Amino acid sequence: MSKPPRTSDDPLRGYPPEVREEDRRVVRLTRYLDLALAMIRRGQLSLQDASALVSQARQVAEGYFPGSGSTFDLIHAPRFRRAIAEAYTSVN
């Protein structure tokens, strides 16, 4: 199956509605995860609030893509752990 040509106004024009919907969910989840990571990296949340934000991010991912918890744990959780470690580990 060849892909339809992309246009500047609608890059997924011509794709089936299911593909367009999945792309929309991917974009929204990516934005949410990026925002959550930025909030953690700022270091202005308590460690407890940062951990809660990670749990909430996992729930949001599950909402967009049911059954994706293990994927979140494999791909995104390490990024969140690293961000928390960098933001909340004191430097001597």
Backbone bond lengths (Angstrom), bond angles and torsions (degrees), N, CA, C in turn:
res aa  C-N    CA-C-N  psi(-1)  N-CA   C-N-CA  omega(-1)  CA-C   N-CA-C  phi
1 M - - - 1.450 - - 1.524 108.58 -
2 S 1.297 117.01 122.19 1.460 119.99 179.23 1.518 109.55 -86.57
3 K 1.318 115.08 149.07 1.459 120.85 -178.88 1.517 110.01 -83.34
4 P 1.329 116.30 142.27 1.467 118.47 175.90 1.526 109.85 -67.77
5 P 1.313 117.19 153.45 1.464 118.92 178.83 1.527 110.19 -64.56
6 R 1.327 115.38 144.06 1.466 120.55 178.51 1.523 109.85 -84.41
7 T 1.316 114.31 145.82 1.454 120.63 174.72 1.513 108.22 -122.35
8 S 1.305 117.18 161.26 1.459 120.61 -176.72 1.518 112.20 -70.67
9 D 1.333 118.78 -28.18 1.457 120.02 -176.39 1.528 112.91 -84.02
10 D 1.307 119.89 -29.14 1.458 123.11 179.76 1.519 108.82 -150.94
11 P 1.336 117.28 94.63 1.463 119.78 -174.77 1.517 114.16 -65.21
12 L 1.331 118.40 -17.13 1.462 120.29 -179.48 1.519 113.35 -110.23
13 R 1.314 116.10 16.06 1.456 120.09 178.54 1.526 109.06 -58.90
14 G 1.298 115.55 132.96 1.451 119.97 179.55 1.518 113.78 95.46
15 Y 1.317 117.41 -14.21 1.459 120.07 176.74 1.526 109.11 -81.36
16 P 1.320 117.54 156.54 1.465 119.99 178.15 1.530 111.08 -62.01
17 P 1.321 118.06 152.18 1.464 121.36 -178.85 1.527 113.13 -56.86
18 E 1.330 117.35 -33.05 1.473 119.87 179.77 1.523 111.17 -64.19
19 V 1.314 116.54 -39.20 1.463 121.40 179.49 1.520 109.48 -67.76
20 R 1.313 116.47 -42.35 1.465 120.88 179.63 1.528 110.51 -63.44
21 E 1.330 116.44 -41.16 1.463 120.70 179.62 1.523 111.06 -66.37
22 E 1.311 117.26 -42.61 1.467 120.02 178.07 1.519 110.75 -63.06
23 D 1.309 117.19 -41.69 1.462 120.74 177.90 1.524 110.53 -61.57
24 R 1.318 117.23 -40.86 1.460 121.43 178.70 1.532 110.17 -61.68
25 R 1.338 116.85 -43.03 1.465 120.60 179.15 1.521 111.57 -66.40
26 V 1.327 117.75 -38.98 1.467 121.27 177.72 1.525 110.19 -61.85
27 V 1.319 116.84 -45.80 1.468 121.24 -179.36 1.524 110.19 -62.35
28 R 1.320 117.40 -46.38 1.463 120.56 -179.04 1.528 111.59 -64.56
29 L 1.328 117.49 -42.68 1.459 120.14 178.71 1.517 110.51 -64.44
30 T 1.307 117.23 -42.83 1.463 120.75 178.91 1.520 110.93 -59.43
31 R 1.317 116.98 -44.20 1.466 120.51 178.00 1.519 111.27 -62.24
32 Y 1.325 116.39 -42.82 1.456 120.49 179.44 1.528 110.59 -61.95
33 L 1.332 117.02 -47.94 1.457 120.55 -179.27 1.521 111.56 -63.75
34 D 1.311 117.67 -40.45 1.469 121.09 177.66 1.527 111.10 -62.58
35 L 1.323 116.88 -41.50 1.458 120.92 178.66 1.525 110.48 -65.81
36 A 1.325 117.30 -43.70 1.464 120.94 179.03 1.526 110.51 -61.66
37 L 1.317 117.01 -43.22 1.472 120.31 177.62 1.527 111.04 -62.59
38 A 1.313 117.25 -41.46 1.470 120.62 179.38 1.525 110.81 -63.27
39 M 1.330 116.74 -39.83 1.461 120.13 179.16 1.527 110.49 -64.12
40 I 1.315 116.91 -40.72 1.465 120.68 178.82 1.523 110.23 -67.20
41 R 1.309 117.38 -44.57 1.473 120.89 -177.37 1.523 113.04 -64.06
42 R 1.328 116.79 -26.37 1.467 119.40 177.22 1.519 111.23 -65.32
43 G 1.329 116.82 -25.22 1.459 120.90 176.47 1.515 114.33 75.00
44 Q 1.317 118.48 15.16 1.456 120.82 -177.63 1.528 112.38 -93.57
45 L 1.316 117.39 -7.09 1.457 121.41 175.64 1.524 108.66 -89.42
46 S 1.316 116.44 154.06 1.458 118.24 171.49 1.523 107.35 -70.02
47 L 1.307 116.84 161.03 1.455 120.39 178.41 1.530 109.86 -60.36
48 Q 1.312 116.73 -37.84 1.463 121.08 178.24 1.534 110.70 -63.72
49 D 1.336 116.96 -43.45 1.461 120.50 178.69 1.528 111.36 -66.39
50 A 1.324 117.40 -37.57 1.464 120.91 178.05 1.522 110.22 -63.98
51 S 1.320 116.47 -41.88 1.464 120.31 178.38 1.524 110.81 -65.43
52 A 1.323 116.31 -39.67 1.465 120.17 177.33 1.527 110.59 -63.89
53 L 1.320 116.61 -36.74 1.462 120.69 178.84 1.531 110.86 -64.19
54 V 1.322 116.79 -37.48 1.465 120.41 176.88 1.531 109.88 -64.07
55 S 1.318 116.55 -43.93 1.473 120.14 178.14 1.520 110.75 -61.94
56 Q 1.323 115.74 -41.11 1.460 119.98 178.97 1.532 110.46 -65.78
57 A 1.318 117.49 -38.99 1.467 121.26 178.72 1.528 110.43 -62.09
58 R 1.323 116.08 -38.91 1.468 119.93 177.85 1.528 109.85 -64.32
59 Q 1.319 116.86 -41.37 1.464 120.81 178.34 1.531 111.37 -64.40
60 V 1.324 116.52 -39.60 1.466 120.25 177.92 1.527 109.91 -63.31
61 A 1.332 116.36 -43.38 1.466 120.30 177.99 1.530 110.31 -60.14
62 E 1.325 116.25 -42.85 1.469 120.80 177.92 1.531 110.59 -63.30
63 G 1.322 116.58 -34.98 1.462 120.05 178.43 1.516 112.50 -66.24
64 Y 1.319 116.07 -41.16 1.463 119.71 178.89 1.525 111.87 -75.03
65 F 1.343 115.80 -37.29 1.460 121.40 -177.06 1.520 109.28 -134.51
66 P 1.335 117.77 85.14 1.466 121.09 -178.87 1.528 111.63 -52.81
67 G 1.324 115.25 137.09 1.458 120.64 -179.80 1.511 113.83 84.37
68 S 1.333 117.17 9.71 1.464 120.25 -175.67 1.526 113.08 -96.29
69 G 1.318 117.91 12.15 1.466 120.18 -177.99 1.515 113.35 -58.29
70 S 1.329 117.16 -43.11 1.466 119.44 -179.84 1.531 110.69 -67.66
71 T 1.323 117.04 -33.80 1.466 120.22 176.00 1.518 110.08 -65.44
72 F 1.329 116.99 -42.21 1.466 120.55 176.61 1.526 109.38 -59.58
73 D 1.338 116.59 -46.50 1.463 120.73 -178.56 1.518 111.94 -61.33
74 L 1.298 116.96 -34.88 1.460 121.61 -177.65 1.528 112.57 -79.62
75 I 1.329 117.09 -41.24 1.466 120.75 -172.22 1.521 112.99 -98.84
76 H 1.324 117.16 -49.02 1.459 119.92 -170.90 1.522 114.19 -93.21
77 A 1.333 117.97 -34.90 1.468 120.04 -177.48 1.535 112.52 -56.44
78 P 1.333 119.61 -41.91 1.473 118.13 177.82 1.535 112.93 -60.86
79 R 1.313 117.65 -35.25 1.469 120.59 177.48 1.528 110.20 -64.43
80 F 1.325 116.02 -42.46 1.457 119.98 179.04 1.529 111.05 -67.24
81 R 1.347 117.81 -41.66 1.468 120.37 177.55 1.522 110.68 -60.42
82 R 1.309 116.44 -42.53 1.468 120.67 179.80 1.524 110.55 -64.59
83 A 1.326 117.23 -42.74 1.470 120.71 179.28 1.520 110.82 -63.65
84 I 1.327 117.04 -41.26 1.463 120.18 178.46 1.518 110.33 -65.84
85 A 1.314 116.99 -44.00 1.467 120.33 179.24 1.519 111.24 -60.62
86 E 1.316 117.28 -41.43 1.471 120.53 -179.16 1.530 111.24 -70.44
87 A 1.311 117.76 -36.84 1.462 121.09 -174.82 1.519 112.48 -82.71
88 Y 1.324 118.32 -27.59 1.458 120.18 -171.21 1.521 114.54 -116.93
89 T 1.321 117.55 6.69 1.451 120.60 175.19 1.523 107.87 -95.91
90 S 1.332 115.45 123.11 1.466 118.57 -178.30 1.527 109.16 -76.15
91 V 1.303 115.23 142.83 1.454 122.38 179.60 1.528 107.53 -99.89
92 N 1.322 117.09 127.40 1.476 120.82 179.93 1.500 110.58 -95.02
